[in-house]
Amino acid sequence: MQDPVCGMQVTSESKGGTAQWQEETFRFCSDKCRVKFVADPEHYLHPEPPTVDEVAAVTEAIYSCPMHPEVEQQGPGSCPKCGMALEKLSSPQQATRTEYSCPMHPEVVQATPGSCPKCGMALESRTLSLEDEENPEYADMRRRFIFAAIFSLPLVIIAMRDMLPGGQWLETLASGRVFNWLEMLLATPVVVWAGFPFYVRAIQSLKNKSLNMFTLIGLGVSVAYGYSLVGVLVPQIFPANMRGADGAVGVYFEAAAVIVTLILLGQMLELSARSRTGAAIKALLGLSPKTACRVNADGSDEDIPLDQVQAGDHLRIRPGEKVPVDGQVVEGNSSVDESMISGEPLPVTKEAGDKLIGATINSSGSLIMRAEMVGNETLLARIVQMVADAQRSRAPIQKLADQVAGYFVPVVISCALLAFGVWMLVGPEPRLAYALIAAVSVLIIACPCALGLATPMSIMVATGKGAGMGILFKNAEAIETLRKVTTLVVDKTGTLTLGKPKLTAVIPAGETEEKRLLFLAASLEKNSEHPLAAALVAGAGDQGVTLVEAEGFESHTGKGVSGKVDDVEILLGNVKLLQDNSIDCSALSTQAEQMSSEGQTVMYLAVAGKFAGLLVVSDPIKESTPEAIRQLHAEGIKIVMLTGDNRATAEAVGKQLGIDEIIAEVLPDEKAAVVKKFQDAGELVAMAGDGINDAPALALAEVGIAMGTGTDVAMESAGVTLVKGDLTGIIRARKLSRATMSNIRQNLFFAFIYNSLGVPLAAGVLYPVFGIMLSPVIAAAAMSLSSVSVVSNALRLRTAKID
């Protein structure tokens, strides 16, 4: 059978489930395809023929592989490397190998390397690879730094000759004016060539009307160098009190050159530190094996590159090898280490029918698996994409830094002009020299870069650390908000419980045999993907009951299902379904209530319009749930259980776990309304769930938390995904949220305090009392170190203990 959405061949074992349309059953390769089909069946079953223009557009468009972006061609097709369908690029200009983005302004994206038009920072590649490719920006800065350092060292010796031991000997070699010319010759290559990128970015900032740190650097260095150049070329224009006995004017070539050298060093250190924030994604990429062992039709084994694995292939996993892709065990049993995905250190036993996750490690036995998800459909590939997207998102707290940065540079330039004016009015002689030093120092020491990096660097490191712990943040807002949650609304099935119910009893209401009741109920539910349906089908299989296809299957949302089996009308669901059809089910009501009170789910079965019996299913509580509830209560969080189960069953589970509030018998479309009710009451709500019916509530909550064991739709709707799928991950996620926000506040505090203290010191506020004036060289060193310190502080999150 063919998936009507994507055209993929599917079988009864495909994970996408089924959907009914006009009395016909359709199967799907994934939940995504099924959801698309249900939304508009006619679009996929009877598509309108394309127009001539549309055909031409498709033929001329550029298509590329999502896994191998270097594969491009004109017109649709499949990738020759991995076999995936090529995706259309909206224009030929978009057929690029890599995109580059600014770490401070992720909305700035371009196809080639360069600098950000807003802040002037070097753009970074959004495509990470395992190869340790040297950052071209880093290589350029290092080359310029080495050049600048070679010229600056003798320049500093000459400029400070009267302060060095034996420096008086140099004074006897030439006059001050000769040394000024020598300083100019040494400084000019540094200022003009080594510092050239800074001037380009400064000019761009003026053109783009987005003043930044390079505006200040370009202005400060230009003023110091320009003043000195005039002092060498036309010293006679300066007043006599600013010239020495030999007519030489005091120059600041060494300040201009050393400022450039120190800023180049700071850029190198910052680029190096920033590159380590992508280590988490590189580590994730490195988890995948390079090859897979395919079992051919004749039973022979063949090692093939990972990108040649196709869905449906049978793969052999030998002891100690990594699982190549996502799929299902078809033969063998073994223990598999899934710690790199779930964070759980204990290996998990796998046997026929169990799911396998790509990149996990087979510990002991040999397994044969059927590949189901390959390429960018695997869990690992989706994790990598989610982490990358989260690292490029912006936290709400970043707005504060953005607002401050918007006014920062104009204020700094105003402070520099004010300092210059004050020194010219009331400063000691030579006033112009002192005024120049103060203005240049103010321009150089003020660094908005540290302020801009404070938030994104911490977010990048935190999302990477979370991924290693099995916690996937969809965006930075989720990281910031999670620590403030006051109410946690949790779905019962699959969240508090295993979500894998088991059939525990079949109770006839009359003389019909148990196996007959199970046959009718399981045959009706055979093609349903609901966990309770799976329990009935599995129970029938355990008892050797052979099932048949049902006719006229219909789902009654929140109540149950109906259909025809063996030409007999069947109703299966809760008591509401039977009552709505005027069927009396009071015969076993006492027994049903007793079982419900014990936390079991009771399904009512009606055959040919008469009550036939009960089918009882229990869904065990996850082992980790009680401890997770205890820790969440210790955090002061109110826990609300939301379920479609009957009240008796829900209260039994809630009482056992100590849930604060229980809301039962809720229809899927009512879950979002419950979340809204708590929000209206002033609560900050997180919603944890795993099913398609949880998606609206997950999207509405301040923080949606999806179980990694649930559906794709739930994960798409949520801000946080717990790969392992248990509530203890919420505790770790909250701790990481707190640690991240604490780290961001430290960065912002440091950046604000640094500039609040640095600018007045550079302006010379200490001179009247202590006679101390900050050198522009010291200001340049402090400016560079401020950015490096912010990045280094963010990197501390990698070693933070989140238990």
Residue pairs with C-beta under 8 A, 6 or more apart in sequence:
1 9
1 10
1 11
1 26
1 27
2 8
2 9
2 10
3 9
3 10
3 14
3 16
3 26
3 27
3 28
3 29
3 33
4 26
4 28
4 37
4 41
4 44
4 45
5 28
5 33
5 34
5 36
5 37
5 44
6 29
6 33
6 85
8 29
8 311
9 312
10 16
10 27
10 28
10 29
11 27
12 27
13 328
14 27
14 28
14 29
15 29
15 30
15 31
15 372
16 27
16 28
16 29
16 30
16 31
16 33
16 34
17 27
17 28
17 31
17 34
17 529
18 25
18 26
18 27
18 28
18 34
18 527
18 528
18 529
19 25
19 26
19 28
19 34
19 37
19 38
19 41
20 26
20 553
20 554
21 37
21 41
21 45
23 552
25 527
25 553
26 37
28 34
28 37
29 311
30 377
30 712
31 692
31 711
31 712
31 713
32 712
32 713
35 692
35 713
36 44
37 44
50 58
58 75
58 76
58 88
59 74
59 75
60 74
60 75
61 74
61 75
61 88
61 89
61 90
61 91
61 92
62 72
62 73
62 74
62 88
62 89
62 91
62 92
62 94
62 95
63 72
63 73
63 74
63 75
63 76
63 77
63 86
63 87
63 88
63 89
64 71
64 72
64 86
64 87
64 89
64 95
65 71
65 79
65 81
65 82
65 84
65 86
65 87
66 84
66 87
66 375
66 376
67 79
67 81
67 82
67 84
67 307
67 375
67 376
67 381
68 79
68 81
68 82
68 307
69 96
69 97
69 98
69 127
70 97
71 79
71 80
71 81
71 86
72 89
72 95
73 86
76 85
76 86
76 88
77 85
77 86
78 84
78 85
78 86
79 85
79 86
81 307
81 308
82 307
82 308
82 374
82 375
83 308
83 310
84 375
84 376
89 95
93 111
94 111
96 111
97 127
98 111
98 125
98 126
98 127
99 109
99 110
99 111
99 125
99 126
99 127
100 109
100 110
100 111
100 112
100 113
100 114
100 123
100 124
100 125
100 126
101 108
101 109
101 123
101 124
101 126
101 392
102 108
102 116
102 118
102 119
102 121
102 123
102 124
103 121
103 124
103 274
103 453
103 456
103 457
103 460
104 116
104 118
104 119
104 121
104 449
104 452
104 453
104 456
105 116
105 118
105 119
106 392
106 393
106 394
106 456
108 116
108 117
108 118
108 123
109 126
110 123
113 122
113 123
113 125
113 136
113 137
114 122
114 123
115 121
115 122
115 123
115 197
115 200
115 201
115 204
116 122
116 123
117 204
117 208
117 210
118 208
118 210
118 212
119 210
119 212
119 213
119 448
119 449
119 452
120 201
120 202
120 204
120 205
120 212
120 213
120 214
121 449
121 452
122 135
122 137
122 267
122 271
124 135
124 274
126 388
126 392
128 278
128 281
128 282
128 285
128 388
129 285
130 282
130 285
130 286
135 271
135 275
137 271
138 268
138 271
138 272
138 275
140 197
141 197
141 264
141 267
141 268
141 271
142 268
144 193
144 194
144 195
144 197
144 264
145 194
145 261
145 264
145 265
145 268
147 189
147 190
147 193
147 194
148 190
148 194
148 195
148 257
148 260
148 261
148 264
149 261
151 186
151 187
151 189
151 190
151 194
151 257
152 186
152 190
152 254
152 257
152 258
152 261
154 186
155 183
155 186
155 187
155 190
155 253
155 254
155 257
155 258
156 254
156 258
157 164
158 170
158 179
158 182
158 183
158 186
158 254
159 183
159 253
159 254
160 167
160 254
161 167
161 170
161 171
161 179
162 168
162 171
170 179
174 182
175 246
175 248
176 244
176 246
176 247
176 248
177 232
177 235
177 246
177 247
177 248
179 248
180 228
180 231
180 232
180 248
180 249
180 251
180 253
181 232
183 228
183 251
183 253
183 254
184 228
184 229
184 232
184 251
184 253
186 253
186 257
187 225
187 228
187 253
187 254
187 256
187 257
190 256
190 257
190 260
190 261
191 221
191 225
191 256
191 257
191 260
194 260
194 261
194 264
195 221
195 260
195 263
195 264
198 214
198 217
198 218
198 221
198 260
198 263
199 218
199 222
201 212
201 214
201 218
202 214
202 215
202 217
202 218
202 219
203 218
204 214
205 211
205 212
205 214
205 215
206 215
211 409
211 410
211 413
212 409
212 448
212 449
213 409
213 446
213 447
213 448
213 449
213 783
215 409
215 413
216 409
216 412
216 413
216 443
216 444
216 446
216 447
217 259
217 263
217 443
217 444
219 413
219 443
220 259
220 439
220 440
220 443
220 444
220 776
221 256
221 259
221 260
221 444
223 436
223 439
223 440
223 443
224 252
224 255
224 256
224 259
224 436
224 440
224 776
225 252
225 253
225 256
227 251
227 252
227 436
228 251
228 252
228 253
228 256
230 237
231 238
231 249
231 250
231 251
232 249
232 251
235 243
235 247
235 248
235 249
236 247
238 249
238 432
239 430
241 429
241 430
242 249
242 250
242 430
242 432
242 433
243 249
244 250
250 430
250 433
252 436
252 437
252 440
252 776
254 777
255 440
255 775
255 776
255 777
258 777
258 780
259 444
259 776
259 777
259 779
259 780
262 777
262 780
262 781
262 783
262 784
263 780
263 783
263 784
265 784
266 783
266 784
266 785
266 787
266 788
267 784
269 784
269 788
270 449
270 453
270 784
270 787
270 788
270 791
273 788
273 791
273 792
273 795
274 457
274 791
276 795
277 391
277 457
277 460
277 461
277 464
277 791
277 794
277 795
278 391
278 460
278 464
279 464
279 798
280 387
280 461
280 463
280 464
280 465
280 467
280 468
281 384
281 387
281 388
281 391
281 464
281 467
283 464
283 468
284 380
284 383
284 384
284 387
284 467
284 468
285 384
287 322
287 340
287 359
287 380
288 306
288 322
288 324
288 358
288 359
288 380
289 306
289 321
289 322
289 324
289 359
290 305
290 306
291 303
291 304
291 305
291 306
291 324
292 303
292 304
292 305
292 306
292 309
292 313
292 315
292 324
292 325
293 301
293 302
293 303
293 304
293 315
293 316
293 317
293 318
293 321
294 301
294 302
294 303
294 304
294 309
294 313
294 314
294 315
294 316
295 301
295 313
295 314
295 315
295 316
295 368
296 302
301 316
306 324
306 325
307 375
309 315
309 324
309 325
309 371
309 374
310 371
310 374
311 371
311 372
311 373
311 374
312 370
312 371
313 370
313 371
314 330
314 368
314 369
314 370
314 371
315 324
315 325
315 327
315 368
315 369
315 370
315 371
316 366
316 367
316 368
317 323
317 324
317 334
317 356
317 362
317 366
317 367
317 368
317 369
318 362
318 366
319 334
319 362
319 363
319 364
319 365
319 366
320 361
320 362
320 363
321 361
321 362
322 358
322 359
322 360
322 361
322 362
323 336
323 356
323 357
323 358
323 359
323 360
323 361
323 362
323 369
324 358
324 371
325 358
325 371
325 372
325 373
325 374
325 378
326 355
326 356
326 357
326 358
326 371
326 372
326 373
326 374
326 377
326 378
326 379
327 355
327 356
327 369
327 370
327 371
327 372
327 373
328 353
328 354
328 355
328 356
328 369
328 370
328 372
329 350
329 351
329 352
329 353
329 354
329 355
329 356
329 367
329 368
329 369
330 352
330 368
330 369
330 370
331 352
331 367
331 368
332 351
332 352
332 365
332 366
332 367
332 368
333 349
333 350
333 351
333 352
333 365
333 367
334 349
334 350
334 362
334 363
334 364
334 365
334 366
334 367
335 347
335 348
335 349
335 350
335 363
335 364
335 365
336 347
336 348
336 349
336 350
336 356
336 360
336 361
336 362
336 363
337 347
337 348
337 360
337 361
337 363
338 344
338 347
338 348
338 357
338 360
339 345
340 359
340 360
340 361
340 468
341 357
341 359
341 360
341 379
341 380
341 383
341 470
341 723
342 470
342 708
342 723
342 724
343 468
343 469
343 470
343 471
343 723
343 724
343 729
343 732
344 470
344 724
347 363
350 356
350 367
356 367
356 369
357 378
357 379
357 380
358 373
358 378
358 379
358 380
359 380
373 379
375 381
376 382
376 385
379 708
379 723
382 715
383 467
383 472
383 723
386 467
386 472
386 473
386 474
386 721
387 463
387 464
387 466
387 467
387 472
387 473
389 474
389 475
390 459
390 463
390 472
390 473
390 474
390 475
390 476
390 478
390 479
391 459
391 460
391 463
391 464
393 459
393 474
393 475
393 476
393 477
394 455
394 456
394 459
394 476
395 455
395 459
395 476
395 477
395 479
395 480
395 744
396 477
396 480
396 481
397 455
397 480
397 741
397 744
397 748
398 455
398 456
398 476
400 748
401 451
401 452
401 454
401 455
401 748
401 751
402 452
404 451
404 752
405 448
405 451
405 452
408 446
408 448
408 451
408 755
409 446
409 448
412 442
412 443
412 446
412 759
413 443
415 442
415 446
415 759
415 763
416 438
416 439
416 440
416 442
416 443
416 763
417 439
418 763
419 435
419 438
419 439
419 442
419 762
419 763
419 764
420 435
420 436
420 438
420 439
421 435
422 435
422 763
423 431
423 434
423 435
423 438
423 764
424 431
424 432
424 435
427 434
427 435
428 434
434 764
434 773
437 773
437 775
437 776
438 762
438 763
438 764
438 773
440 776
440 779
441 762
441 763
441 764
441 773
441 774
441 775
441 776
441 778
441 779
442 759
442 762
442 763
442 779
444 762
444 776
444 779
444 780
444 783
445 755
445 758
445 759
445 761
445 762
445 774
445 779
445 780
445 782
445 783
446 755
446 758
446 759
446 762
446 783
447 751
447 754
447 755
447 783
447 786
447 787
449 786
449 787
450 747
450 750
450 751
450 754
450 755
450 786
450 787
450 789
450 790
451 748
451 751
451 752
451 755
453 747
453 787
453 790
453 791
453 794
454 744
454 747
454 748
454 750
454 751
454 790
455 476
455 744
455 747
455 748
457 747
457 790
457 791
457 794
457 795
458 740
458 743
458 744
458 747
458 794
458 797
459 476
459 479
459 740
459 744
460 794
461 794
461 795
461 797
461 798
462 473
462 479
462 736
462 739
462 740
462 743
462 797
463 473
463 476
463 479
464 798
465 736
465 797
465 798
465 800
465 802
466 472
466 473
466 479
466 733
466 736
469 729
469 732
469 736
469 802
470 708
470 722
470 723
470 724
470 729
471 720
471 721
471 722
471 723
471 729
471 732
471 733
471 736
472 708
472 720
472 721
472 722
472 723
473 479
473 719
473 720
473 733
474 718
474 719
474 720
474 721
475 719
477 719
478 703
478 719
478 720
479 736
479 737
479 740
479 741
480 737
480 740
480 741
481 684
481 702
481 703
481 719
481 737
482 686
482 703
482 719
482 720
482 733
482 734
482 737
483 734
483 737
483 738
483 741
484 684
485 637
485 684
485 685
485 686
485 702
485 703
485 734
486 636
486 637
486 638
486 683
486 684
486 685
487 637
487 638
487 639
487 640
487 678
487 683
487 684
487 685
487 686
488 632
488 637
488 638
488 639
488 640
488 685
488 686
488 687
488 688
488 730
489 640
489 642
489 674
489 675
489 678
489 685
489 686
489 687
489 688
489 697
489 701
490 496
490 639
490 640
490 641
490 642
490 687
490 688
490 689
490 727
491 642
491 643
491 671
491 687
491 688
491 689
491 690
491 691
491 694
492 619
492 641
492 642
492 643
492 645
492 650
492 653
493 499
493 501
493 531
493 619
493 643
493 645
493 690
493 691
494 531
494 689
494 690
494 691
494 707
494 709
494 710
494 725
495 688
495 689
495 690
495 707
495 727
496 621
496 622
496 625
496 641
496 653
496 657
496 727
497 619
497 620
497 621
497 622
497 625
497 653
498 619
498 620
498 621
498 622
499 531
499 619
499 690
499 707
499 709
499 710
500 531
500 534
500 535
500 619
501 531
501 532
501 534
501 535
501 601
501 617
501 618
501 619
502 535
502 538
502 539
502 617
502 618
502 619
502 620
503 518
503 535
503 536
503 538
503 539
503 542
503 615
503 616
503 617
504 600
504 616
504 617
504 618
505 595
505 614
505 615
505 616
506 514
506 517
506 518
506 613
506 614
506 615
506 616
507 514
507 588
507 591
507 613
507 614
507 615
507 616
508 514
508 517
508 612
508 613
509 585
509 587
509 588
509 611
509 612
509 613
509 614
510 612
510 613
512 607
512 612
512 613
515 543
515 545
517 605
517 607
517 612
517 613
517 615
518 536
518 539
518 540
518 543
518 545
518 615
519 540
519 545
519 546
519 547
519 565
520 565
520 566
520 568
520 570
520 605
520 607
520 612
521 536
521 570
521 572
521 603
521 605
521 615
522 536
522 537
522 539
522 540
522 545
522 547
523 547
523 548
523 549
523 550
523 565
523 566
524 550
524 553
524 561
524 562
524 563
524 565
524 570
524 572
525 532
525 533
525 536
525 537
525 561
525 572
526 533
526 537
526 547
526 549
526 550
527 549
527 550
527 553
528 534
528 553
528 555
528 561
531 619
532 601
532 603
532 617
533 561
535 617
536 603
536 615
536 617
537 547
540 547
548 565
548 566
550 563
550 564
550 565
550 570
551 563
551 564
551 565
552 562
552 563
552 564
553 561
553 562
553 563
554 561
554 562
554 563
555 561
556 562
556 573
556 577
557 667
557 668
557 669
558 576
558 644
558 665
558 666
558 667
558 668
559 573
559 574
559 576
559 577
559 580
560 571
560 572
560 573
560 574
560 577
560 603
560 604
561 571
561 572
561 573
562 569
562 570
562 571
562 572
562 577
563 569
563 570
564 570
568 607
568 608
569 607
569 608
569 609
570 605
570 606
570 607
571 577
571 578
571 581
571 583
571 604
571 605
571 606
572 603
572 604
572 605
572 606
572 615
573 603
573 604
574 603
574 604
574 646
575 585
575 592
575 604
575 646
577 604
578 585
578 604
578 606
578 611
579 585
581 606
581 609
583 606
583 609
583 610
583 611
584 611
585 604
585 606
585 611
587 611
588 611
588 613
588 614
591 614
592 602
592 604
592 614
593 648
595 602
595 614
595 616
596 602
596 646
596 648
596 649
596 652
597 648
597 649
597 651
597 652
598 652
599 618
599 649
599 652
599 653
599 656
600 616
600 617
600 618
600 649
600 652
601 616
601 617
601 618
601 619
601 645
601 646
601 649
602 614
602 615
602 616
602 646
602 649
603 614
603 615
603 616
603 617
604 611
604 614
605 611
605 612
605 613
605 614
605 615
606 612
621 653
621 656
621 657
622 726
622 727
624 726
624 727
624 728
625 657
625 726
625 727
626 657
627 728
628 726
628 727
628 728
628 730
628 731
629 639
629 657
629 658
629 659
629 727
630 658
631 728
631 731
632 639
632 727
632 730
632 731
633 639
633 658
635 731
635 734
638 660
638 661
638 683
639 659
639 660
639 661
640 659
640 660
640 661
640 662
640 663
640 674
640 678
641 650
641 653
641 654
641 657
641 659
641 661
641 662
641 663
642 663
642 666
642 671
642 674
642 697
643 650
643 662
643 663
643 664
643 665
643 666
644 664
644 665
644 666
644 667
644 668
644 693
645 664
645 665
646 664
646 665
647 662
647 664
647 665
649 664
650 662
650 664
650 665
651 662
651 664
653 659
654 662
663 674
666 674
668 693
669 696
671 687
671 689
671 693
671 694
671 696
671 697
672 696
672 697
672 699
672 700
674 697
675 685
675 687
675 697
675 700
675 701
676 700
678 685
679 685
679 700
679 701
679 702
684 702
685 701
685 702
685 703
686 701
686 702
686 703
686 704
686 705
686 730
687 694
687 697
687 698
687 700
687 701
687 703
687 704
687 705
688 705
688 706
688 707
688 727
688 730
689 697
689 698
689 704
689 705
689 706
689 707
689 710
689 714
690 706
690 707
690 709
690 710
690 711
690 714
690 725
691 710
691 711
691 714
692 711
692 713
692 714
694 706
694 710
694 714
694 717
695 713
695 714
695 716
695 717
696 717
697 704
698 704
698 705
698 706
698 714
698 717
698 718
699 717
699 718
703 719
703 720
704 717
704 718
704 719
704 720
705 718
705 719
705 720
705 721
705 722
705 730
705 733
706 714
706 715
706 717
706 718
706 720
706 721
706 722
707 714
707 721
707 722
707 725
707 726
708 715
708 721
708 722
708 723
708 724
708 725
709 724
709 725
710 725
715 721
720 733
722 729
722 730
722 733
723 729
732 802
732 803
735 802
735 803
736 800
736 802
739 797
739 800
739 802
740 797
743 793
743 794
743 796
743 797
746 793
747 790
747 793
747 794
750 786
750 789
750 790
750 793
751 786
751 790
754 782
754 786
758 779
758 782
761 774
762 774
762 779
764 773
764 774
766 772
766 773
767 773
